[in-house]
Amino acid sequence: MTMGFDVAQFKEAMSRFITGVTIVSGMEDDHPVGFTCQAFVSLSINPPFIAVAPARTSTSWPRIARAGSFCVNVLGDSQEELCRGFAVSGGDKFDGVAWHPAPVSGSPVIEGSLAWVDCNVELVHDAGDHELIIGKVLDLGIGEGSPLLFFRGDFATVARHTHDEDGE
């Protein structure tokens, strides 16, 4: 199938949709593992399902997937540095990060998150250069604060908006 547009144009169009930012976390043996993910959505209330979409190039997702469970940590506007640390490949991303195990799965719940959603992997679907993971919600928690947002390739907050040079 031939596209009537180029990839850069597609990326630019998609960057116009503001998203929240999450860290998807899980356990590999006794070690916490995680990665930054902005592809997160509530999918169903009854039964409670969410979806995340890790890139096929992710080295963290396969390590989490083997456990069969994960936790989505919704980040607050004070967690930009934490988000950037989990966006890089390799290293011990949890070094110095305060967390506790989710009550059901034991996946890491990151302290200070706006919300956390503990899940079992329900379904994995091929989605091009990503995988679409459907998670069945086991437990959740709600924190306080404002969200960390992502818009046009940069972080934003409810109070700090991202503008281009034309003032758009």
Z-matrix of the N, CA and C atoms (Angstrom, degrees):
N
C 1 1.452
C 2 1.527 1 109.18
N 3 1.317 2 116.87 1 130.41
C 4 1.454 3 122.42 2 179.60
C 5 1.523 4 109.77 3 -94.99
N 6 1.348 5 114.66 4 132.87
C 7 1.469 6 119.20 5 177.84
C 8 1.520 7 109.00 6 -88.59
N 9 1.342 8 116.73 7 144.48
C 10 1.453 9 122.29 8 178.15
C 11 1.519 10 112.16 9 -88.47
N 12 1.325 11 116.55 10 17.78
C 13 1.460 12 121.82 11 -179.27
C 14 1.520 13 107.28 12 -152.29
N 15 1.325 14 116.73 13 164.72
C 16 1.467 15 118.38 14 179.13
C 17 1.531 16 110.54 15 -96.81
N 18 1.319 17 115.53 16 167.40
C 19 1.460 18 122.18 17 -176.83
C 20 1.528 19 111.25 18 -61.63
N 21 1.319 20 117.41 19 -39.82
C 22 1.464 21 120.54 20 179.98
C 23 1.533 22 110.49 21 -61.69
N 24 1.330 23 116.52 22 -39.54
C 25 1.461 24 120.49 23 178.29
C 26 1.537 25 110.33 24 -65.86
N 27 1.322 26 116.93 25 -40.34
C 28 1.465 27 121.36 26 177.23
C 29 1.527 28 110.67 27 -61.05
N 30 1.342 29 116.49 28 -47.29
C 31 1.464 30 120.68 29 179.39
C 32 1.526 31 110.94 30 -61.24
N 33 1.326 32 117.20 31 -42.61
C 34 1.464 33 121.20 32 179.55
C 35 1.525 34 110.61 33 -62.75
N 36 1.312 35 118.04 34 -43.47
C 37 1.469 36 121.09 35 178.46
C 38 1.525 37 110.92 36 -62.93
N 39 1.317 38 117.40 37 -43.46
C 40 1.471 39 120.95 38 -179.04
C 41 1.524 40 111.79 39 -68.14
N 42 1.342 41 117.07 40 -28.58
C 43 1.467 42 119.98 41 -179.69
C 44 1.523 43 112.14 42 -69.60
N 45 1.320 44 117.30 43 -12.52
C 46 1.464 45 121.69 44 178.73
C 47 1.528 46 112.07 45 -78.77
N 48 1.339 47 116.88 46 -8.31
C 49 1.463 48 121.47 47 177.53
C 50 1.516 49 107.79 48 -96.77
N 51 1.316 50 116.73 49 114.69
C 52 1.455 51 121.02 50 -178.10
C 53 1.532 52 109.52 51 -74.79
N 54 1.329 53 116.06 52 138.19
C 55 1.457 54 120.62 53 178.86
C 56 1.520 55 109.65 54 -129.58
N 57 1.307 56 114.42 55 160.93
C 58 1.452 57 120.42 56 167.24
C 59 1.516 58 107.80 57 -81.48
N 60 1.315 59 116.20 58 175.16
C 61 1.454 60 121.16 59 -178.98
C 62 1.519 61 108.47 60 -127.76
N 63 1.333 62 116.05 61 139.19
C 64 1.461 63 121.36 62 -179.68
C 65 1.527 64 110.45 63 -129.59
N 66 1.310 65 114.54 64 164.28
C 67 1.458 66 121.46 65 165.19
C 68 1.518 67 105.79 66 -118.58
N 69 1.329 68 115.63 67 122.49
C 70 1.454 69 121.56 68 175.47
C 71 1.522 70 106.29 69 -91.12
N 72 1.325 71 116.33 70 127.58
C 73 1.459 72 120.45 71 -175.12
C 74 1.526 73 110.77 72 -129.19
N 75 1.296 74 114.52 73 156.96
C 76 1.459 75 121.23 74 177.03
C 77 1.516 76 109.17 75 -163.26
N 78 1.314 77 114.65 76 -175.73
C 79 1.459 78 120.30 77 -179.45
C 80 1.523 79 109.98 78 -117.74
N 81 1.320 80 115.22 79 136.94
C 82 1.455 81 122.33 80 169.87
C 83 1.522 82 105.42 81 -117.80
N 84 1.322 83 115.30 82 111.16
C 85 1.461 84 120.87 83 -170.77
C 86 1.531 85 107.08 84 57.39
N 87 1.310 86 118.96 85 -118.94
C 88 1.473 87 120.68 86 178.90
C 89 1.518 88 112.36 87 -107.42
N 90 1.340 89 117.32 88 17.05
C 91 1.461 90 121.17 89 -174.74
C 92 1.533 91 111.14 90 -113.58
N 93 1.346 92 117.27 91 132.62
C 94 1.466 93 119.60 92 177.28
C 95 1.527 94 111.26 93 -73.38
N 96 1.323 95 115.35 94 143.20
C 97 1.458 96 123.39 95 -179.43
C 98 1.526 97 107.09 96 -134.63
N 99 1.336 98 117.78 97 147.11
C 100 1.455 99 118.71 98 178.27
C 101 1.516 100 112.73 99 -165.61
N 102 1.334 101 114.48 100 166.53
C 103 1.461 102 121.22 101 177.74
C 104 1.525 103 109.14 102 -152.93
N 105 1.328 104 115.68 103 153.06
C 106 1.455 105 122.51 104 176.41
C 107 1.523 106 108.88 105 -75.11
N 108 1.339 107 115.67 106 137.76
C 109 1.467 108 120.39 107 -178.17
C 110 1.523 109 109.32 108 -146.62
N 111 1.321 110 117.04 109 121.95
C 112 1.461 111 119.69 110 175.04
C 113 1.526 112 111.30 111 -99.49
N 114 1.338 113 117.18 112 -9.46
C 115 1.462 114 121.11 113 177.91
C 116 1.522 115 108.75 114 -88.45
N 117 1.324 116 115.66 115 85.61
C 118 1.466 117 123.95 116 -177.01
C 119 1.518 118 108.16 117 -141.11
N 120 1.326 119 116.23 118 137.71
C 121 1.459 120 119.40 119 -179.63
C 122 1.524 121 110.31 120 -153.70
N 123 1.331 122 115.26 121 146.85
C 124 1.456 123 121.43 122 169.08
C 125 1.523 124 106.36 123 -75.10
N 126 1.315 125 117.52 124 130.52
C 127 1.456 126 120.87 125 -173.74
C 128 1.518 127 112.94 126 -108.52
N 129 1.326 128 117.75 127 -41.50
C 130 1.461 129 121.87 128 -175.84
C 131 1.525 130 109.19 129 -152.51
N 132 1.310 131 115.32 130 142.61
C 133 1.461 132 120.01 131 176.56
C 134 1.529 133 110.85 132 -90.70
N 135 1.353 134 116.83 133 -38.75
C 136 1.447 135 120.21 134 -178.10
C 137 1.519 136 110.31 135 -133.87
N 138 1.329 137 119.36 136 99.75
C 139 1.457 138 127.14 137 1.62
C 140 1.537 139 110.60 138 -76.42
N 141 1.334 140 116.37 139 160.93
C 142 1.467 141 118.94 140 -177.53
C 143 1.530 142 112.12 141 -75.83
N 144 1.344 143 115.67 142 112.76
C 145 1.463 144 122.78 143 177.72
C 146 1.521 145 109.42 144 -127.95
N 147 1.328 146 115.56 145 145.46
C 148 1.471 147 122.43 146 170.12
C 149 1.525 148 106.53 147 -124.69
N 150 1.331 149 116.12 148 170.50
C 151 1.466 150 120.68 149 175.13
C 152 1.514 151 109.68 150 -137.01
N 153 1.323 152 115.62 151 142.74
C 154 1.461 153 123.46 152 170.95
C 155 1.517 154 106.88 153 -130.44
N 156 1.331 155 116.17 154 158.32
C 157 1.459 156 119.62 155 -177.60
C 158 1.523 157 110.58 156 -135.62
N 159 1.329 158 117.11 157 85.54
C 160 1.469 159 119.51 158 176.57
C 161 1.531 160 111.35 159 -74.47
N 162 1.316 161 115.42 160 147.51
C 163 1.467 162 120.75 161 176.46
C 164 1.525 163 110.05 162 -67.79
N 165 1.307 164 115.84 163 148.41
C 166 1.471 165 120.05 164 176.91
C 167 1.528 166 111.40 165 -62.34
N 168 1.320 167 117.21 166 -21.78
C 169 1.460 168 121.25 167 179.72
C 170 1.524 169 112.40 168 -81.75
N 171 1.330 170 117.70 169 -6.48
C 172 1.462 171 120.79 170 -179.70
C 173 1.526 172 110.52 171 -60.88
N 174 1.319 173 115.50 172 131.64
C 175 1.469 174 119.66 173 174.18
C 176 1.523 175 110.87 174 -92.50
N 177 1.328 176 116.93 175 -18.03
C 178 1.463 177 121.12 176 -179.06
C 179 1.523 178 112.43 177 -83.41
N 180 1.346 179 117.66 178 -41.10
C 181 1.464 180 119.16 179 -176.00
C 182 1.532 181 112.90 180 -57.34
N 183 1.327 182 120.96 181 -46.96
C 184 1.469 183 118.80 182 179.89
C 185 1.533 184 112.86 183 -58.52
N 186 1.318 185 116.94 184 -33.02
C 187 1.471 186 121.12 185 178.40
C 188 1.524 187 110.63 186 -68.51
N 189 1.334 188 116.76 187 -38.58
C 190 1.463 189 121.35 188 177.83
C 191 1.525 190 110.31 189 -72.30
N 192 1.324 191 116.79 190 -42.86
C 193 1.465 192 122.05 191 -175.49
C 194 1.525 193 112.30 192 -58.04
N 195 1.328 194 117.24 193 -35.46
C 196 1.468 195 120.30 194 -179.58
C 197 1.528 196 112.27 195 -58.49
N 198 1.335 197 117.05 196 -29.31
C 199 1.470 198 120.85 197 179.38
C 200 1.530 199 111.44 198 -75.89
N 201 1.335 200 117.05 199 -21.98
C 202 1.460 201 120.70 200 178.85
C 203 1.523 202 114.45 201 81.64
N 204 1.332 203 117.09 202 4.05
C 205 1.464 204 120.61 203 178.42
C 206 1.523 205 109.36 204 -146.93
N 207 1.331 206 115.12 205 159.44
C 208 1.462 207 120.97 206 -179.06
C 209 1.512 208 109.33 207 -158.81
N 210 1.325 209 115.91 208 166.36
C 211 1.458 210 122.40 209 177.06
C 212 1.531 211 108.57 210 -127.82
N 213 1.319 212 116.30 211 132.50
C 214 1.459 213 121.29 212 174.58
C 215 1.523 214 107.34 213 -98.29
N 216 1.334 215 116.31 214 120.86
C 217 1.461 216 123.47 215 179.39
C 218 1.527 217 108.23 216 -104.50
N 219 1.330 218 117.62 217 113.49
C 220 1.467 219 122.23 218 179.61
C 221 1.526 220 107.49 219 -81.81
N 222 1.338 221 116.29 220 122.34
C 223 1.461 222 121.03 221 -172.33
C 224 1.522 223 113.66 222 -85.98
N 225 1.334 224 113.99 223 145.36
C 226 1.451 225 121.73 224 175.76
C 227 1.515 226 111.30 225 -93.10
N 228 1.328 227 116.06 226 167.48
C 229 1.466 228 120.85 227 -174.80
C 230 1.527 229 114.00 228 -65.97
N 231 1.314 230 118.25 229 -11.72
C 232 1.469 231 120.76 230 176.60
C 233 1.533 232 111.96 231 -92.11
N 234 1.334 233 117.78 232 3.32
C 235 1.462 234 121.37 233 -173.94
C 236 1.532 235 114.04 234 -109.79
N 237 1.331 236 117.12 235 24.96
C 238 1.466 237 120.46 236 179.69
C 239 1.527 238 111.69 237 -61.05
N 240 1.323 239 118.12 238 -45.01
C 241 1.470 240 121.13 239 -179.61
C 242 1.538 241 110.64 240 -61.84
N 243 1.323 242 116.37 241 -42.35
C 244 1.463 243 121.48 242 176.65
C 245 1.530 244 110.17 243 -59.91
N 246 1.310 245 116.11 244 -44.54
C 247 1.458 246 122.05 245 178.69
C 248 1.531 247 111.13 246 -58.41
N 249 1.310 248 116.45 247 -46.62
C 250 1.467 249 120.63 248 179.81
C 251 1.530 250 111.11 249 -62.33
N 252 1.332 251 116.95 250 -38.33
C 253 1.462 252 120.79 251 179.33
C 254 1.521 253 112.84 252 -64.17
N 255 1.336 254 116.88 253 -34.53
C 256 1.459 255 120.75 254 179.63
C 257 1.525 256 112.27 255 -84.06
N 258 1.335 257 117.80 256 -8.87
C 259 1.460 258 121.86 257 -179.79
C 260 1.529 259 112.58 258 -83.84
N 261 1.327 260 117.85 259 -13.84
C 262 1.463 261 121.06 260 -179.76
C 263 1.522 262 109.95 261 -91.12
N 264 1.312 263 115.17 262 154.52
C 265 1.468 264 120.71 263 -179.73
C 266 1.522 265 110.20 264 -88.29
N 267 1.324 266 114.91 265 140.43
C 268 1.457 267 120.85 266 174.32
C 269 1.513 268 113.72 267 85.06
N 270 1.318 269 114.92 268 172.93
C 271 1.460 270 122.22 269 178.85
C 272 1.518 271 112.56 270 77.97
N 273 1.325 272 115.36 271 172.45
C 274 1.452 273 121.87 272 177.54
C 275 1.522 274 108.10 273 -91.33
N 276 1.322 275 117.13 274 91.58
C 277 1.457 276 121.94 275 -176.14
C 278 1.524 277 112.49 276 -65.43
N 279 1.319 278 117.63 277 -23.26
C 280 1.460 279 120.99 278 -178.13
C 281 1.528 280 113.29 279 -87.85
N 282 1.338 281 117.75 280 0.02
C 283 1.457 282 120.64 281 178.63
C 284 1.529 283 109.48 282 -59.71
N 285 1.317 284 116.93 283 117.66
C 286 1.460 285 122.10 284 179.24
C 287 1.520 286 114.76 285 81.48
N 288 1.333 287 118.38 286 3.42
C 289 1.466 288 121.97 287 -179.10
C 290 1.527 289 109.37 288 -95.47
N 291 1.329 290 115.81 289 126.48
C 292 1.469 291 120.66 290 178.20
C 293 1.524 292 109.70 291 -78.36
N 294 1.319 293 116.28 292 127.66
C 295 1.460 294 120.94 293 178.84
C 296 1.526 295 109.01 294 -153.80
N 297 1.316 296 114.33 295 164.48
C 298 1.458 297 120.81 296 173.38
C 299 1.530 298 108.28 297 -140.03
N 300 1.327 299 117.97 298 157.29
C 301 1.462 300 119.86 299 -178.36
C 302 1.532 301 112.24 300 -72.64
N 303 1.321 302 115.98 301 137.99
C 304 1.463 303 120.53 302 174.04
C 305 1.524 304 108.14 303 -61.84
N 306 1.328 305 117.44 304 143.87
C 307 1.462 306 120.71 305 -173.92
C 308 1.532 307 115.19 306 -59.17
N 309 1.326 308 118.66 307 -33.69
C 310 1.466 309 119.91 308 -175.96
C 311 1.524 310 111.65 309 -92.96
N 312 1.341 311 117.75 310 -57.43
C 313 1.469 312 120.31 311 -173.18
C 314 1.521 313 113.77 312 -89.37
N 315 1.321 314 117.45 313 -23.25
C 316 1.460 315 120.79 314 -174.48
C 317 1.512 316 113.42 315 84.24
N 318 1.347 317 117.48 316 1.25
C 319 1.470 318 120.86 317 177.05
C 320 1.523 319 109.67 318 -64.57
N 321 1.338 320 117.88 319 150.21
C 322 1.460 321 120.67 320 -177.16
C 323 1.532 322 114.57 321 -64.99
N 324 1.320 323 115.32 322 127.85
C 325 1.458 324 123.64 323 169.72
C 326 1.525 325 105.57 324 -102.54
N 327 1.320 326 117.19 325 116.83
C 328 1.457 327 122.01 326 -176.82
C 329 1.523 328 109.98 327 -80.71
N 330 1.332 329 115.26 328 126.55
C 331 1.463 330 121.13 329 179.98
C 332 1.530 331 109.83 330 -59.70
N 333 1.319 332 115.72 331 138.74
C 334 1.458 333 121.24 332 177.72
C 335 1.508 334 114.65 333 88.81
N 336 1.334 335 118.11 334 -1.87
C 337 1.461 336 120.57 335 177.98
C 338 1.522 337 110.08 336 -66.83
N 339 1.340 338 116.20 337 149.53
C 340 1.466 339 120.86 338 178.10
C 341 1.519 340 111.87 339 -69.67
N 342 1.306 341 115.39 340 -31.29
C 343 1.461 342 122.24 341 176.92
C 344 1.518 343 107.31 342 -161.22
N 345 1.324 344 115.90 343 159.23
C 346 1.454 345 120.90 344 172.81
C 347 1.516 346 107.96 345 -139.53
N 348 1.337 347 114.44 346 145.23
C 349 1.456 348 121.55 347 -177.12
C 350 1.525 349 107.47 348 -131.93
N 351 1.325 350 116.35 349 112.16
C 352 1.465 351 123.95 350 -177.98
C 353 1.529 352 108.26 351 -90.57
N 354 1.336 353 117.50 352 130.13
C 355 1.465 354 121.07 353 -171.75
C 356 1.519 355 113.08 354 -138.77
N 357 1.313 356 115.27 355 155.36
C 358 1.463 357 123.31 356 163.13
C 359 1.515 358 107.68 357 -98.69
N 360 1.327 359 117.39 358 146.74
C 361 1.454 360 121.02 359 174.86
C 362 1.525 361 107.58 360 -70.89
N 363 1.325 362 116.51 361 118.48
C 364 1.463 363 122.63 362 -179.15
C 365 1.523 364 111.41 363 -95.94
N 366 1.354 365 116.08 364 -41.37
C 367 1.458 366 121.08 365 -174.71
C 368 1.526 367 109.24 366 -155.96
N 369 1.309 368 116.58 367 141.54
C 370 1.464 369 122.75 368 175.08
C 371 1.523 370 106.76 369 -121.16
N 372 1.327 371 115.99 370 126.56
C 373 1.464 372 121.02 371 -176.37
C 374 1.526 373 109.74 372 -125.60
N 375 1.323 374 116.40 373 137.85
C 376 1.462 375 121.98 374 175.64
C 377 1.523 376 108.63 375 -65.69
N 378 1.326 377 116.79 376 128.18
C 379 1.467 378 121.35 377 -179.61
C 380 1.524 379 109.84 378 -136.94
N 381 1.324 380 116.74 379 58.07
C 382 1.464 381 120.98 380 178.20
C 383 1.508 382 111.64 381 69.49
N 384 1.332 383 117.22 382 -122.09
C 385 1.460 384 120.39 383 -179.45
C 386 1.530 385 111.89 384 -85.13
N 387 1.332 386 117.13 385 8.59
C 388 1.465 387 123.98 386 175.75
C 389 1.524 388 108.79 387 -129.24
N 390 1.311 389 115.28 388 170.63
C 391 1.459 390 121.98 389 167.38
C 392 1.518 391 106.60 390 -114.14
N 393 1.319 392 116.89 391 143.22
C 394 1.453 393 121.35 392 175.02
C 395 1.523 394 106.65 393 -101.07
N 396 1.317 395 115.91 394 117.17
C 397 1.458 396 122.07 395 -176.72
C 398 1.523 397 108.20 396 -107.44
N 399 1.318 398 116.30 397 121.66
C 400 1.460 399 121.43 398 174.49
C 401 1.520 400 106.73 399 -96.71
N 402 1.320 401 115.86 400 124.93
C 403 1.457 402 121.66 401 179.50
C 404 1.515 403 111.18 402 -112.21
N 405 1.334 404 116.86 403 132.51
C 406 1.464 405 121.45 404 173.57
C 407 1.523 406 107.72 405 -87.09
N 408 1.327 407 116.34 406 123.63
C 409 1.456 408 121.84 407 -175.47
C 410 1.531 409 110.27 408 -71.55
N 411 1.338 410 115.08 409 126.36
C 412 1.465 411 122.52 410 178.88
C 413 1.519 412 112.00 411 -100.21
N 414 1.350 413 115.41 412 -36.64
C 415 1.457 414 121.83 413 -176.02
C 416 1.522 415 106.92 414 -164.53
N 417 1.315 416 116.94 415 165.69
C 418 1.466 417 120.60 416 178.67
C 419 1.510 418 109.82 417 -159.87
N 420 1.317 419 114.96 418 167.16
C 421 1.452 420 121.57 419 177.52
C 422 1.512 421 109.89 420 -148.30
N 423 1.315 422 116.58 421 156.80
C 424 1.460 423 122.29 422 -176.82
C 425 1.526 424 109.31 423 -125.41
N 426 1.348 425 116.00 424 131.11
C 427 1.453 426 122.57 425 177.20
C 428 1.517 427 110.84 426 -106.59
N 429 1.321 428 115.78 427 -161.60
C 430 1.471 429 122.48 428 -178.20
C 431 1.521 430 109.74 429 -122.31
N 432 1.331 431 116.19 430 155.27
C 433 1.453 432 121.10 431 173.51
C 434 1.512 433 113.23 432 125.00
N 435 1.321 434 115.06 433 -167.86
C 436 1.462 435 123.35 434 179.57
C 437 1.524 436 109.30 435 -113.90
N 438 1.334 437 117.62 436 153.69
C 439 1.457 438 120.93 437 -174.36
C 440 1.524 439 114.45 438 -78.13
N 441 1.332 440 114.55 439 152.14
C 442 1.451 441 121.81 440 166.24
C 443 1.522 442 105.78 441 -86.11
N 444 1.322 443 117.14 442 129.72
C 445 1.464 444 122.27 443 -175.81
C 446 1.518 445 110.77 444 -116.44
N 447 1.335 446 115.87 445 160.58
C 448 1.457 447 121.94 446 176.58
C 449 1.522 448 107.51 447 -130.74
N 450 1.353 449 115.95 448 125.85
C 451 1.461 450 121.60 449 -175.79
C 452 1.519 451 109.53 450 -149.84
N 453 1.331 452 116.21 451 128.24
C 454 1.463 453 123.11 452 177.53
C 455 1.525 454 112.71 453 52.04
N 456 1.344 455 115.06 454 42.41
C 457 1.454 456 120.69 455 173.56
C 458 1.513 457 115.60 456 80.83
N 459 1.341 458 117.50 457 12.44
C 460 1.457 459 119.82 458 -178.64
C 461 1.522 460 109.60 459 -145.18
N 462 1.325 461 115.45 460 162.67
C 463 1.454 462 120.81 461 177.43
C 464 1.521 463 109.99 462 -78.66
N 465 1.308 464 114.88 463 150.43
C 466 1.456 465 121.92 464 176.25
C 467 1.527 466 107.16 465 -146.86
N 468 1.310 467 114.96 466 166.69
C 469 1.458 468 120.63 467 174.42
C 470 1.514 469 106.90 468 -131.14
N 471 1.292 470 116.08 469 172.72
C 472 1.457 471 119.93 470 177.67
C 473 1.530 472 109.43 471 -59.98
N 474 1.331 473 117.73 472 -37.12
C 475 1.464 474 122.14 473 -178.66
C 476 1.523 475 112.97 474 -85.75
N 477 1.332 476 118.50 475 -26.24
C 478 1.463 477 122.96 476 -176.05
C 479 1.520 478 108.88 477 -114.55
N 480 1.304 479 116.94 478 105.44
C 481 1.457 480 121.61 479 -178.18
C 482 1.520 481 110.35 480 -93.69
N 483 1.314 482 116.04 481 150.73
C 484 1.454 483 121.94 482 178.37
C 485 1.522 484 108.38 483 -94.80
N 486 1.333 485 117.71 484 127.54
C 487 1.465 486 122.69 485 179.22
C 488 1.533 487 108.89 486 -127.46
N 489 1.317 488 115.65 487 148.81
C 490 1.454 489 118.30 488 173.48
C 491 1.536 490 108.55 489 -88.31
N 492 1.301 491 117.49 490 -178.19
C 493 1.471 492 121.05 491 -176.16
C 494 1.513 493 112.93 492 -65.76
N 495 1.330 494 118.20 493 -22.87
C 496 1.462 495 121.20 494 178.88
C 497 1.517 496 112.72 495 -82.86
N 498 1.347 497 116.72 496 -2.25
C 499 1.449 498 120.06 497 178.98
C 500 1.527 499 114.08 498 81.79
N 501 1.331 500 117.29 499 14.54
C 502 1.480 501 120.65 500 179.81
C 503 1.497 502 110.82 501 -71.37
